[in-house]
């Protein structure tokens, strides 16, 4: 810090070089970060997967699963039950599931939960989960494994999970008489997809609705605030964040859950298994569990895949192999960015439970047809059951929780990975580009201060060199003025101090920073208010109310925020003050990206990639310079508007709609994109309230305030 505060450091060689090349250096760092990430798809820059936990002993047991006939029978009976009684309803066949699990001599329980929908008119939803516990004959229920499957009614737009439920029941029948189980096995069927799983996990771990929710107890961004109590708005009802999801209580439980496998099979015969790993807020399971599933799928004769990496595709073209690896990593980044789990497994991770989802796919799957899919040998209930058996028997060997292998990684292929030490430099380079610019601005301020001091000292020396007569005359005039006007020298000194204070007002900068971040916090808590106003007075759906409420709020902030920098100022802004604000916001944005990226690399990396250009382009606008400088200022303002979080979401959805529906007109594409943006924002708000998703909270409480400050800088013009 002495190097930065020493007034003599401005003459150092590195400082002069930094002032000249900091712009080029920042651009090179940004390009280098993108290049670093892209090169991670090459085998030279990633690693082959391996097992760190020796206790797993994968593939050393002989398969004994013989439950294919039972699985087929369960599947047919389940289909008939749905067709006869549940074809026109979304209710889960709880009596049938309870009866089948009871016939298998499991400890069967039902679990009821309630959701008080937080937006709109506050509808109430109820659901029921069914689970059976297979007690381990060799231990006293200290540890457990979970095999789960979501129930999807016939009217669901998603694929059925009937085959997954049938396979789970068949495996329970096979595992019941075995004596080698050292851990309990919980067979769980959830209603309402992830909502049922969230309620079951909260109830299993003793989190009740009369206390704080799980995400608030973990210190989530979302925290109920008495200042935003909607009951103060008269006819608006009060929204209780803490009682959004009532998980209820479990009648029976087992021990500490070590791992979980979620099954999503729609038909008895599939072509390959897609292994899903992404969880809530981008959390990932331990890499050993992922490697275990992939390896045992190979041993059981089941083709497997992850994103665009397929186990049966081998390319001799290095470019094609590299591009497939990069596209696989980009697919993983896209999934982690939203923070939404792509299966029920994703809700286990924050409880310290490693989990994955196995989804069966085949020709005509909504996810698309991979290469050579029709030529693959189908995997029936026998092969799928054998794979499930070997995975669970390996997990049965665990002596402690997964901890040996990586929790932070990227997967370019099913058999290769990129560790945190390999992908973090790409994010660090972008953050370093912003820090370099902030350092260059700070150096410039210090250099200007030193120049001003030198000029003042030269003027003082010049006045001293003047003749004795002139100096005597000046002294006499000063004395005479002082005698005529008492306190003249004192008032002159006070005026000079006031002028220097007006040049740089730290209080004004701090107050502006506080107000901007307070506005971001208010926007984060605004969807409840917008949804209730739209529902109460305009009869609008929640997604429309929230979207247009945020749009109006953004427009108001865009118009008024440039004037907030002059809150405590009576005169115009000065160059030093705006430059200090620019330095602070650059440091803040770099810190935010690094902090978020340490937990969710994909979110931090995308934030840095999208916002760094605005941060590097934005700067203090000095009056004058002609038409070219005016055009550059307008370009910076346009780029800043495009980088607004709401604009980015809307533009992204419009572009995505154009890719999916290229034959439609531009007006229809814009309408589709707007509707998709409404749904995306609505889901992010709901996921934040129910599950504790960070995306909406990060965008409003962190990204939006930094955007407002950049907008203030670009809209300010000062005299240097």
C-alpha positions in Angstrom: 0.0 0.0 0.0 3.0 2.3 0.5 3.6 2.1 -3.2 0.1 3.4 -4.0 0.1 6.1 -1.4 3.7 7.5 -1.9 3.5 10.8 -3.8 6.9 10.1 -5.4 5.8 6.9 -7.0 4.3 8.6 -10.1 7.8 8.9 -11.7 8.4 5.2 -11.6 8.8 3.5 -15.0 6.0 0.9 -14.5 3.5 3.7 -13.7 4.2 5.5 -16.9 4.0 2.3 -18.8 0.7 1.4 -17.1 -0.9 4.7 -17.9 0.0 4.2 -21.6 -1.0 0.6 -22.2 -3.7 -0.2 -19.5 -6.4 -0.1 -22.2 -4.6 -2.5 -24.5 -3.6 -4.7 -21.6 -7.2 -4.9 -20.3 -8.4 -6.0 -23.8 -5.7 -8.6 -24.0 -6.6 -10.0 -20.6 -10.3 -10.2 -21.7 -9.5 -12.0 -25.0 -7.0 -14.2 -23.1 -9.7 -15.3 -20.7 -12.1 -16.3 -23.5 -9.2 -18.1 -25.2 -8.2 -19.9 -22.0 -11.7 -21.2 -21.5 -12.0 -22.4 -25.1 -8.7 -24.2 -24.9 -9.8 -26.2 -21.9 -11.7 -28.4 -24.4 -8.3 -29.7 -25.7 -7.1 -32.9 -24.1 -3.8 -31.2 -23.4 -5.5 -28.8 -20.9 -7.9 -31.2 -19.2 -7.5 -34.5 -17.2 -8.7 -38.0 -17.4 -11.1 -39.0 -14.6 -10.0 -41.3 -11.8 -11.3 -42.6 -8.5 -10.0 -40.9 -5.3 -12.2 -43.0 -2.9 -10.8 -46.5 -2.7 -13.6 -47.8 -0.6 -16.0 -47.7 -3.5 -14.5 -50.8 -5.1 -16.4 -50.2 -8.3 -17.4 -53.2 -10.4 -15.8 -55.8 -8.2 -19.1 -57.6 -7.3 -21.0 -60.1 -9.4 -24.4 -58.9 -10.6 -27.3 -60.8 -9.1 -30.2 -58.7 -10.2 -33.0 -60.8 -11.7 -36.0 -58.5 -11.4 -36.7 -57.9 -15.0 -40.0 -59.9 -15.0 -41.1 -58.2 -11.8 -40.2 -54.8 -13.3 -42.3 -55.5 -16.4 -45.2 -56.6 -14.2 -45.0 -53.5 -12.0 -44.9 -51.3 -15.2 -48.0 -52.9 -16.8 -50.0 -52.7 -13.5 -49.0 -49.1 -13.0 -50.0 -48.2 -16.5 -53.4 -49.9 -16.1 -53.9 -48.1 -12.7 -53.2 -44.7 -14.3 -55.5 -45.5 -17.3 -58.4 -46.7 -15.2 -58.4 -44.2 -12.3 -56.0 -41.3 -12.9 -56.1 -40.5 -16.6 -58.1 -37.2 -16.1 -56.5 -36.1 -12.9 -53.1 -34.9 -11.6 -53.4 -36.7 -8.3 -50.7 -39.3 -7.5 -51.9 -42.9 -7.0 -50.9 -43.0 -3.4 -53.0 -46.1 -2.4 -51.5 -48.2 -5.2 -47.9 -47.2 -4.3 -48.5 -47.8 -0.6 -50.0 -51.2 -1.3 -47.1 -52.3 -3.6 -44.5 -51.2 -1.1 -46.3 -52.9 1.7 -46.4 -56.1 -0.3 -42.6 -55.9 -0.5 -42.4 -55.7 3.3 -41.0 -52.2 3.5 -41.7 -49.7 6.2 -44.2 -47.5 4.2 -45.1 -43.9 5.1 -46.8 -41.0 3.4 -45.7 -37.4 3.7 -48.1 -34.5 3.2 -46.9 -30.9 2.5 -48.5 -27.6 1.6 -47.3 -24.7 -0.5 -48.7 -21.2 0.0 -47.9 -19.7 -3.4 -46.2 -16.4 -2.6 -47.3 -14.4 -5.6 -50.6 -13.2 -7.0 -53.6 -14.1 -4.9 -51.7 -16.6 -2.9 -53.2 -20.0 -3.9 -52.6 -23.0 -1.8 -51.2 -26.3 -3.2 -51.0 -29.6 -1.5 -49.1 -32.8 -2.2 -48.2 -36.2 -0.9 -45.0 -38.2 -1.1 -44.8 -41.9 -0.6 -41.6 -43.6 0.7 -40.6 -47.0 2.0 -37.6 -47.9 4.1 -35.6 -51.1 3.7 -33.8 -51.5 7.0 -30.2 -52.8 6.8 -29.7 -56.1 8.5 -26.1 -55.4 9.5 -26.4 -51.9 11.1 -28.7 -49.9 13.3 -30.0 -47.4 10.7 -27.2 -44.9 11.2 -26.7 -44.3 7.4 -29.0 -44.5 4.4 -29.1 -44.4 0.6 -32.0 -43.0 -1.4 -33.5 -44.3 -4.6 -36.2 -41.8 -5.8 -38.4 -41.2 -8.8 -40.8 -38.3 -9.5 -44.4 -39.0 -10.3 -45.6 -37.3 -13.5 -49.4 -37.6 -14.4 -50.5 -38.6 -17.8 -51.5 -35.0 -18.6 -47.9 -33.8 -17.9 -46.0 -32.2 -20.8 -42.9 -34.0 -19.6 -42.0 -37.6 -20.3 -43.6 -40.2 -18.0 -41.5 -41.8 -15.2 -43.6 -45.0 -15.0 -40.7 -47.2 -16.0 -38.5 -45.6 -13.4 -41.0 -46.3 -10.6 -41.5 -49.9 -11.8 -37.7 -50.4 -11.8 -37.4 -48.9 -8.3 -40.1 -51.3 -7.0 -38.5 -54.3 -8.7 -35.1 -53.4 -7.2 -36.7 -53.1 -3.8 -38.1 -56.6 -4.2 -34.7 -57.9 -5.2 -32.8 -56.1 -2.4 -35.2 -57.1 0.4 -33.8 -60.6 1.1 -30.1 -59.6 0.7 -28.0 -59.7 3.8 -25.0 -57.6 2.7 -26.6 -54.1 3.0 -24.8 -52.0 5.6 -27.0 -48.9 5.0 -30.8 -48.5 4.9 -32.3 -47.9 1.4 -35.1 -45.4 1.2 -37.4 -45.8 -1.9 -39.1 -42.4 -2.5 -41.8 -41.3 -5.0 -42.4 -37.5 -4.9 -45.4 -35.5 -6.2 -45.0 -32.1 -8.0 -41.5 -32.9 -9.1 -38.9 -30.8 -7.2 -41.5 -29.3 -4.8 -42.2 -32.6 -3.3 -38.5 -33.4 -3.0 -37.8 -30.1 -1.4 -40.6 -30.6 1.2 -39.4 -34.2 1.9 -35.8 -33.1 2.4 -36.8 -30.2 4.7 -39.0 -32.5 6.7 -36.4 -35.2 6.9 -33.8 -32.8 8.3 -36.3 -31.2 10.8 -36.8 -27.8 9.2 -40.3 -26.7 10.1 -42.5 -23.9 8.7 -42.8 -22.1 12.0 -39.0 -21.5 11.9 -37.0 -20.0 9.2 -36.8 -21.7 5.8 -33.7 -23.6 4.9 -32.3 -21.0 2.6 -32.9 -18.1 5.1 -31.1 -20.1 7.8 -28.2 -20.5 5.5 -28.0 -16.7 5.0 -29.6 -16.4 1.6 -30.0 -13.0 0.0 -33.8 -13.2 0.6 -34.7 -12.2 4.1 -38.1 -11.0 5.3 -37.9 -7.3 6.0 -40.4 -5.3 8.1 -39.9 -2.2 6.0 -41.5 -4.1 3.0 -44.5 -5.5 4.9 -47.3 -5.4 2.3 -49.9 -5.1 4.9 -49.0 -1.4 5.3 -50.4 -0.8 1.8 -54.0 -1.1 3.0 -56.0 -3.6 1.0 -52.9 -5.6 0.0 -52.5 -8.8 1.9 -49.4 -9.6 3.8 -47.0 -12.0 2.2 -45.3 -14.3 4.6 -42.0 -15.5 3.2 -41.2 -17.9 6.0 -44.4 -19.9 5.6 -44.2 -20.3 1.8 -43.6 -24.0 2.0 -44.9 -26.0 4.9 -42.9 -29.3 4.7 -44.9 -31.0 7.4 -43.5 -33.9 9.5 -42.2 -37.3 8.6 -43.7 -40.3 10.5 -40.6 -42.4 9.9 -37.0 -41.7 9.1 -33.7 -43.4 8.8 -30.1 -42.3 9.4 -27.8 -39.8 7.7 -28.2 -40.0 3.9 -24.9 -40.6 2.2 -26.0 -40.6 -1.5 -29.1 -40.6 -3.7 -29.9 -41.9 -7.2 -32.9 -40.4 -9.0 -34.6 -42.4 -11.8 -36.4 -40.9 -14.8 -37.2 -43.8 -17.2 -40.4 -43.5 -19.4 -40.3 -46.9 -21.2 -38.9 -50.3 -20.5 -36.4 -50.1 -23.3 -34.1 -47.2 -23.8 -31.1 -46.5 -26.0 -28.9 -44.7 -23.6 -28.8 -43.0 -20.2 -28.2 -39.3 -19.7 -26.4 -38.6 -16.4 -27.6 -35.3 -14.9 -25.4 -33.7 -12.2 -26.3 -30.0 -12.0 -27.9 -28.9 -8.7 -29.4 -25.8 -7.1 -27.2 -22.7 -7.5 -24.8 -24.6 -9.7 -23.7 -27.1 -7.0 -22.3 -30.4 -8.2 -22.0 -33.8 -6.7 -18.6 -35.2 -5.8 -16.7 -36.3 -8.9 -16.2 -39.8 -7.6 -20.0 -40.4 -7.7 -20.2 -39.2 -11.3 -17.2 -41.4 -12.3 -18.8 -44.3 -10.6 -22.1 -44.0 -12.5 -20.3 -43.7 -15.9 -18.0 -46.6 -15.3 -20.7 -49.0 -14.0 -22.9 -48.1 -16.9 -20.1 -49.3 -19.2 -19.7 -52.5 -17.1 -23.5 -53.2 -17.3 -23.6 -52.7 -21.1 -25.7 -49.4 -20.9 -24.7 -46.6 -23.2 -24.4 -43.3 -21.4 -23.9 -39.6 -22.1 -23.5 -36.2 -20.7 -24.7 -33.2 -22.7 -22.9 -33.5 -26.1 -20.5 -36.2 -25.0 -21.6 -39.7 -26.0 -19.8 -42.8 -24.8 -20.3 -44.6 -28.2 -19.0 -41.7 -30.4 -15.3 -41.7 -31.2 -13.9 -39.1 -33.5 -10.5 -39.2 -35.1 -10.8 -35.6 -36.1 -9.1 -33.5 -33.4 -11.1 -30.4 -34.3 -14.4 -32.2 -34.0 -13.3 -33.7 -30.7 -12.3 -30.3 -29.4 -15.5 -28.6 -30.6 -17.7 -31.3 -28.9 -15.8 -30.8 -25.7 -16.2 -27.1 -25.8 -20.0 -27.4 -26.6 -20.3 -29.9 -23.7 -18.7 -27.4 -21.3 -20.9 -24.6 -22.7 -24.0 -26.7 -22.1 -22.8 -27.3 -18.5 -22.2 -23.5 -18.0 -25.7 -22.8 -19.4 -27.3 -25.2 -17.0 -25.4 -24.0 -14.0 -26.0 -20.3 -14.9 -29.7 -20.5 -14.2 -29.1 -22.2 -10.9 -32.1 -24.5 -11.4 -31.6 -28.2 -10.8 -32.2 -30.3 -13.9 -33.6 -33.1 -11.7 -34.7 -34.0 -8.2 -31.1 -34.9 -7.4 -30.1 -31.2 -7.4 -31.9 -30.5 -4.1 -29.8 -33.0 -2.2 -26.5 -31.2 -2.6 -26.9 -28.4 -0.1 -27.7 -30.9 2.6 -24.3 -32.5 2.0 -25.8 -35.4 0.1 -24.2 -36.5 -3.2 -26.8 -37.3 -5.9 -27.3 -37.7 -9.6 -30.2 -38.4 -12.0 -30.3 -41.2 -14.6 -32.7 -40.3 -17.4 -33.5 -42.8 -20.1 -33.5 -41.5 -23.7 -34.1 -42.9 -27.2 -34.9 -41.9 -30.7 -37.3 -38.9 -30.9 -36.5 -37.7 -27.5 -37.4 -34.0 -26.8 -33.7 -33.4 -26.1 -32.8 -34.3 -29.6 -31.3 -37.3 -31.4 -27.6 -37.9 -30.9 -25.4 -39.4 -33.6 -26.0 -43.1 -34.5 -28.7 -43.5 -31.9 -30.8 -45.9 -34.0 -27.8 -48.3 -34.3 -27.4 -48.6 -30.5 -28.5 -51.8 -28.6 -31.4 -51.1 -26.4 -31.1 -51.4 -22.6 -33.9 -53.3 -21.0 -35.0 -53.5 -17.3 -32.3 -56.2 -16.7 -29.4 -54.0 -17.8 -30.8 -51.0 -16.0 -31.4 -52.9 -12.9 -27.8 -54.4 -13.0 -26.4 -50.9 -13.3 -28.5 -49.7 -10.4 -27.4 -52.7 -8.3 -23.7 -52.2 -8.9 -23.9 -48.5 -8.1 -25.8 -49.0 -4.8 -23.5 -51.9 -3.8 -20.5 -49.7 -4.4 -22.1 -46.9 -2.3 -22.8 -49.5 0.3 -19.1 -49.9 0.8 -18.5 -46.3 1.8 -17.1 -45.9 5.2 -17.5 -42.1 5.3 -19.0 -39.3 3.2 -17.6 -38.4 -0.2 -14.7 -36.0 0.4 -11.7 -37.3 -1.5 -12.5 -36.0 -5.0 -13.5 -32.7 -6.6 -16.6 -30.8 -5.9 -15.8 -28.0 -8.3 -15.2 -29.0 -11.9 -16.3 -28.9 -15.5 -16.9 -31.9 -17.8 -15.7 -31.7 -21.4 -16.4 -35.4 -21.9 -17.8 -38.3 -19.9 -14.3 -39.5 -19.1 -12.4 -36.2 -18.7 -12.7 -33.2 -16.4 -11.4 -29.7 -15.7 -10.6 -28.9 -12.1 -11.1 -25.6 -10.4 -7.4 -24.8 -10.6 -7.6 -25.0 -14.4 -10.8 -23.0 -15.1 -10.6 -20.3 -12.5 -7.7 -18.4 -14.3 -10.2 -17.5 -17.1 -12.4 -15.7 -14.6 -9.4 -14.2 -12.8 -8.1 -12.7 -16.1 -11.4 -10.9 -16.7 -11.4 -9.6 -13.2 -7.7 -8.6 -13.5 -8.6 -6.5 -16.6 -11.1 -4.5 -14.5 -8.6 -4.1 -11.7 -5.9 -2.9 -14.1 -8.2 -0.2 -15.3 -9.0 0.9 -11.8 -5.3 1.0 -10.9 -4.6 3.1 -14.0 -7.3 5.6 -13.0 -5.9 5.8 -9.5 -2.4 6.4 -10.8 -3.7 9.1 -13.0 -5.4 10.9 -10.1 -2.2 10.7 -8.1 -0.2 12.0 -11.0 -2.5 15.0 -11.5 -2.4 15.9 -7.8 1.4 15.9 -7.9 1.4 18.0 -11.1 -0.9 20.6 -9.4 1.3 20.7 -6.4 4.4 21.3 -8.6 2.7 24.1 -10.4 1.7 25.8 -7.2 5.3 25.5 -5.9 6.7 27.0 -9.1 4.4 30.0 -8.8 5.4 30.4 -5.1 9.1 30.4 -6.1 8.5 33.0 -8.8 6.8 35.3 -6.4 9.7 35.0 -4.0 12.3 35.9 -6.7 10.6 39.3 -7.3 12.3 42.5 -6.2 12.4 43.7 -2.6 10.4 46.8 -3.5 7.6 44.8 -5.0 7.5 42.4 -2.1 7.5 45.2 0.3 4.6 46.8 -1.5 2.7 43.6 -1.5 3.3 43.1 2.2 2.2 46.7 2.9 -1.0 46.2 0.8 -1.7 42.9 2.7 -1.3 44.6 6.0 -3.4 47.5 5.0 -6.1 45.2 3.8 -5.9 43.1 6.9 -6.2 46.2 9.1 -9.2 47.5 7.1 -11.0 44.2 6.9 -10.5 42.0 10.0 -10.3 38.3 9.3 -9.6 38.7 5.5 -6.7 36.2 5.5 -8.8 33.8 7.5 -11.7 34.0 5.1 -9.4 33.6 2.2 -8.0 30.4 3.7 -11.5 29.0 4.4 -12.5 29.7 0.8 -9.5 27.8 -0.5 -10.3 24.8 1.8 -13.9 24.8 0.7 -12.9 24.8 -2.9 -10.6 21.8 -2.4 -13.3 20.0 -0.5 -15.8 20.6 -3.3 -13.4 19.1 -5.8 -13.6 15.6 -4.1 -16.5 14.9 -1.7 -16.1 11.4 -0.2 -19.4 11.8 1.7 -21.2 12.4 -1.5 -19.6 9.3 -3.1 -20.4 7.2 -0.1 -24.0 8.4 0.1 -24.6 7.7 -3.6 -23.1 4.2 -3.2 -25.4 3.5 -0.3 -28.5 4.8 -2.0 -27.8 2.8 -5.2 -27.4 -0.5 -3.3 -30.4 0.3 -1.2 -32.4 0.6 -4.5 -31.1 -2.7 -5.6 -32.3 -4.3 -2.4 -35.7 -2.7 -2.8 -35.9 -4.0 -6.4 -35.1 -7.5 -5.1 -38.1 -7.4 -2.7 -40.4 -5.7 -5.2 -41.9 -8.8 -7.1 -44.3 -9.5 -4.2 -45.7 -6.0 -4.4 -45.9 -5.9 -8.2 -47.7 -9.3 -8.3 -50.3 -8.3 -5.7 -51.0 -4.9 -7.3 -51.4 -6.5 -10.7 -53.7 -9.2 -9.3 -55.7 -7.0 -7.0 -56.4 -4.0 -9.3 -55.7 -5.0 -12.9 -56.5 -8.8 -12.8 -53.1 -9.5 -14.5 -51.1 -12.8 -14.2 -48.1 -12.6 -11.9 -45.5 -13.0 -14.6 -47.0 -9.9 -16.5 -47.2 -7.8 -13.3 -43.7 -8.6 -12.3 -42.1 -8.1 -15.7 -43.7 -4.8 -16.4 -43.2 -3.7 -12.8 -39.5 -4.3 -13.2 -39.5 -2.6 -16.6 -41.1 0.5 -15.2 -38.8 0.5 -12.2 -35.8 0.2 -14.5 -37.0 3.1 -16.7 -37.4 5.3 -13.7 -34.0 4.4 -12.3 -32.4 5.0 -15.7 -33.9 8.5 -15.8 -33.3 9.6 -12.2 -30.1 7.8 -11.2 -27.7 10.2 -13.0 -29.0 13.0 -10.7 -28.3 11.0 -7.6 -24.5 11.7 -7.8 -25.3 15.3 -6.9 -27.2 14.6 -3.7 -25.0 16.6 -1.4 -23.4 18.9 -4.0 -24.4 22.5 -4.6 -22.2 22.8 -7.7 -21.2 20.6 -10.6 -19.3 17.3 -10.4 -15.6 17.3 -10.7 -13.3 14.9 -12.5 -11.6 13.5 -9.4 -15.0 12.6 -7.8 -16.3 10.8 -10.9 -13.0 9.0 -11.4 -13.1 7.8 -7.7 -16.6 6.4 -8.3 -15.3 4.6 -11.4 -12.4 3.1 -9.5 -14.7 1.8 -6.7 -17.3 0.3 -9.1 -14.5 -1.5 -11.1 -13.1 -3.0 -7.9 -16.6 -3.9 -6.7 -17.6 -5.7 -10.0 -14.3 -7.6 -10.1 -14.8 -8.7 -6.5 -18.4 -9.7 -7.1 -17.5 -11.9 -10.1 -14.7 -13.6 -8.2 -16.9 -14.2 -5.1 -19.8 -15.6 -7.1 -17.5 -17.6 -9.3 -15.9 -19.4 -6.4 -19.3 -21.0 -5.6 -20.9 -21.0 -9.1 -18.2 -20.6 -11.7 -20.7 -20.5 -14.6 -22.7 -17.6 -13.1 -19.6 -15.6 -12.2 -17.9 -16.2 -15.6 -21.0 -15.2 -17.6 -21.5 -12.1 -15.4 -17.8 -11.1 -16.0 -18.0 -11.9 -19.7 -21.1 -9.7 -20.3 -20.4 -6.8 -18.0 -16.6 -6.5 -18.4 -16.9 -4.8 -21.9 -19.2 -2.1 -20.3 -16.8 -1.7 -17.4 -13.8 -1.3 -19.6 -15.5 1.1 -22.0 -17.1 3.3 -19.4 -15.1 6.2 -18.2 -15.2 9.8 -17.1 -16.6 12.0 -19.9 -14.7 15.3 -20.2 -16.6 18.2 -21.8 -15.4 19.2 -25.3 -13.6 17.1 -27.8 -15.8 17.6 -30.8 -18.2 15.4 -32.7 -16.1 12.2 -32.5 -16.0 12.2 -28.7 -19.8 12.9 -28.6 -20.4 9.9 -30.8 -18.2 7.7 -28.5 -20.2 8.9 -25.5 -23.5 8.0 -27.1 -22.1 4.6 -28.0 -21.0 3.9 -24.4 -24.5 4.9 -23.2 -26.1 2.6 -25.8 -23.8 -0.3 -24.8 -24.7 0.3 -21.1 -28.4 0.2 -21.8 -28.1 -3.1 -23.7 -26.2 -4.6 -20.7 -29.0 -3.8 -18.3 -30.0 -7.2 -16.7 -33.6 -6.9 -17.9 -32.5 -6.0 -21.4 -30.1 -8.9 -21.5 -32.8 -11.4 -20.5 -35.2 -10.1 -23.0 -32.7 -9.9 -25.9 -31.4 -13.4 -25.0 -34.9 -14.9 -25.2 -35.7 -13.1 -28.5 -32.5 -14.5 -30.0 -33.2 -18.0 -28.7 -36.8 -17.8 -30.1 -35.3 -16.8 -33.5 -33.1 -19.9 -33.4 -36.0 -22.2 -32.5 -38.5 -20.7 -34.9 -36.6 -19.2 -37.9 -39.6 -19.3 -40.1 -41.8 -16.9 -38.1 -41.9 -13.1 -38.7 -39.8 -10.7 -36.6 -42.9 -9.4 -34.7 -43.9 -12.9 -33.7 -40.3 -13.6 -32.6 -40.3 -10.5 -30.5 -43.6 -11.5 -28.9 -42.3 -15.0 -28.2 -39.1 -13.6 -26.7 -41.0 -11.2 -24.5 -43.3 -13.9 -23.2 -40.3 -16.2 -22.6 -38.5 -13.4 -20.7 -41.7 -13.0 -18.5 -41.7 -16.7 -17.7 -37.9 -16.8 -17.0 -38.1 -13.9 -14.6 -41.2 -15.3 -12.9 -39.5 -18.7 -12.4 -36.4 -17.1 -11.0 -38.5 -15.2 -8.5 -40.5 -18.2 -7.5 -37.3 -20.4 -7.2 -35.8 -17.7 -5.0 -38.7 -17.7 -2.6 -39.3 -21.5 -2.5 -35.9 -23.1 -3.1 -33.4 -20.3 -2.4 -32.1 -19.8 -5.9 -29.6 -17.0 -6.1 -30.0 -15.9 -9.7 -32.7 -13.2 -9.2 -31.1 -12.0 -5.9 -27.7 -11.7 -7.5 -29.0 -9.9 -10.5 -31.0 -7.3 -8.5 -28.9 -6.8 -5.4 -25.4 -7.0 -6.9 -25.5 -6.6 -10.7 -28.2 -3.9 -10.9 -26.4 -1.5 -8.5 -23.1 -1.7 -10.4 -25.0 -1.1 -13.6 -26.7 2.0 -12.2 -23.2 3.4 -11.2 -21.8 2.7 -14.7 -24.9 4.5 -16.1 -24.3 7.4 -13.8 -20.6 7.6 -14.9 -21.6 7.5 -18.6 -24.2 10.2 -18.2 -21.9 12.6 -16.3 -19.8 15.2 -18.1 -17.2 17.1 -16.2 -14.4 19.7 -16.7 -11.0 18.3 -16.2 
